[in-house]
Amino acid sequence: MRAIVRGVNEGRNGLGNIYVWASGDGGEDDDCNCDGYAASMWTISINSAINDGQNAHYDESCSSTLASTFSNGAKDPNTGV
């Protein structure tokens, strides 16, 4: 974690790095609030939505998620991403 904090403070010649992290892909039985990187105050956590606006089958519940982006995933794991 020290490397991330250093990058935030000193990266890009002092402007700071921006770290974008996936909110998790463990599925609905997992919780990325327990992921030290996704839940870090030093990262921007992003999840995905499929074309019908629902969460992808692999998305985790996570209060640290700040945004969502489209994915071609589907609710049916057989059709997947």
N, C-alpha and C positions, 0 to 999 in steps of 0.2 A: 504494500500500500504506500510505502514511502516514495516509491518511484512515481506513482500517480500524483501524489501531492507535490513532488518536486516538479513534475511536468506541468501541472496546473499553475504553479507559481513562477517557474523559470523558463518553460518551453517557448519556442518561437521568439527567441531573443527578448524574453521578458514579457511578451504579450500573453503567454499562457496557452497550454494545449487544451483542446476540448475533446473529452472522451465520450463517445456514444457507445452504449452497451445494450445488447439484446436483453429484454426483460426476462428471458428464460424460455426454454423449449421442453420442459419436463412434463407438460400437460396439466390438466385441471387438478390433479392430485398433488401437485408440487406448488411451492410458494417461493418466488424469487426474493421475497423480503429476507430470506435466509442466505442469499447469495451476497457475499461481501462486496462484489464489484457492482452488481445491478442496483443494490440498495445504498451504495456509497454516495455521500454528499458531493463527491468529486466527479460523478459521472451523470450523463443524461441517459435515462433508461427508456427504451423504445420497444413496443410490442407490435403485433401485426393484426390486420383484419383481412378476412377473405372477401370475395367480390359481393357477397350479400350483406356486408357490414358487420357480420358476426366475428367473434374471435376465432382464430385458427385452432384446430384441435390440439395443437402442441403448446398453445399459450399457457402461461402460468398467471395466477392471480398475484398482483403485486401493487402495493400502494406507492412504490417509488416510480412507477411508470409515468412519464411526462407527456408522451405522445404515442401515436400509432401510425403505421404506414401500411399500404396495401401489400398483400402477398397473393400468390396464386395457390395457396394452400386450400384445403377443403376440409369439411367436418369428417369426411370418410377417410380414415388413415390409409386405405388401400389406394386412394387417388393422390394423397399426400401433396408434397411440395415439389 
